[in-house]
Amino acid sequence: MVRHEARLRAKERDGAARRDHLERAAARGVDAARKALEGPEFPEPLRYLYGWLMEVHGRSGVDMSGLSPLTYATIADWAVLMHRRPRPHDVEALLTLDAVLRFPDAGEEP
């Protein structure tokens, strides 16, 4: 689900997000565009992770290649400020999901 969302956010050559192009095509009745907009569901017991990810993604700054990777320090600061209590496996999941959002096609077979 996170990889799908990242791909929809990706910018096309004209600077618009892929989602924008697909939504316009779907509005014109293009079935393939409607299907491309549909993504897998995030497992309900883990939905809190997606919410947390949206709170912390991109908060570690920007570097020459775009958004900086999420850091332990950023997560720790966020957890204190937002009164969250992530467990160690939550932190590892956030770091992994952040990487997927930044590079949705990395590590996949062609």
C-alpha positions in Angstrom: 0.0 0.0 0.0 2.8 2.4 0.8 4.7 1.6 -2.4 1.5 2.1 -4.4 0.9 5.5 -2.7 4.5 6.5 -3.4 4.1 5.7 -7.1 0.9 7.7 -7.3 2.7 10.7 -5.7 5.6 10.5 -8.2 5.9 13.4 -10.5 5.5 13.0 -14.2 7.5 15.0 -16.8 5.0 17.9 -16.7 5.5 18.2 -12.9 2.0 16.8 -12.0 1.7 13.8 -9.8 0.9 10.5 -11.5 -2.3 10.4 -9.4 -3.5 13.6 -11.1 -3.1 12.1 -14.6 -4.8 8.9 -13.6 -7.7 10.7 -11.9 -8.3 12.7 -15.1 -8.3 9.6 -17.2 -10.6 7.8 -14.8 -13.0 10.7 -14.9 -13.1 10.3 -18.7 -14.0 6.6 -18.2 -10.6 5.0 -18.8 -11.0 1.7 -16.9 -7.2 1.0 -16.8 -6.7 4.4 -15.0 -9.4 3.5 -12.4 -7.7 0.2 -11.7 -4.3 1.9 -11.4 -5.7 4.2 -8.7 -6.9 1.2 -6.7 -4.2 -0.1 -4.4 -3.9 -2.8 -1.8 -5.5 -2.2 1.5 -3.2 -1.5 4.5 -3.9 -4.2 7.1 -6.3 -2.7 9.7 -4.2 -3.8 12.7 -1.3 -1.8 11.3 -3.2 1.2 10.1 -1.7 3.3 13.0 1.7 2.8 11.4 0.5 4.5 8.2 -0.8 7.4 10.2 2.5 7.7 12.1 4.4 7.5 8.8 2.4 10.4 7.4 3.3 12.4 10.5 7.1 11.8 10.3 7.8 11.3 6.6 9.9 14.2 5.2 10.6 15.7 8.7 14.3 14.8 8.7 15.1 17.5 6.1 16.2 17.6 2.5 19.5 16.7 0.9 20.8 16.7 -2.7 18.7 13.7 -3.7 15.5 14.9 -2.1 14.0 14.1 1.2 16.5 12.9 3.8 16.0 9.5 5.3 14.0 9.3 8.4 16.3 9.2 11.5 16.0 7.8 14.9 16.4 11.3 16.3 13.5 12.6 14.3 11.3 9.7 15.4 12.4 10.3 19.1 11.6 14.0 18.9 8.2 13.3 17.2 7.3 10.7 19.8 8.0 13.1 22.6 6.2 16.0 21.0 3.2 14.0 19.9 2.9 11.8 23.0 3.5 8.6 20.9 5.0 5.5 22.3 6.4 3.5 19.4 7.9 0.1 20.2 11.2 -0.9 18.7 9.5 -2.9 15.9 7.3 0.2 15.1 10.5 2.3 14.7 12.0 -0.2 12.4 8.8 -0.4 10.4 8.7 3.5 10.1 12.3 3.5 8.9 11.5 0.9 6.2 8.2 2.5 5.1 9.9 5.9 4.9 12.5 4.3 2.5 9.7 2.9 0.4 8.0 6.3 0.1 11.3 7.9 -0.9 12.3 5.2 -3.4 9.2 3.1 -4.4 11.0 1.1 -7.1 14.1 0.3 -5.2 14.8 -3.4 -4.6 12.1 -4.7 -7.0 12.5 -7.1 -9.8 12.0 -5.4 -13.2 
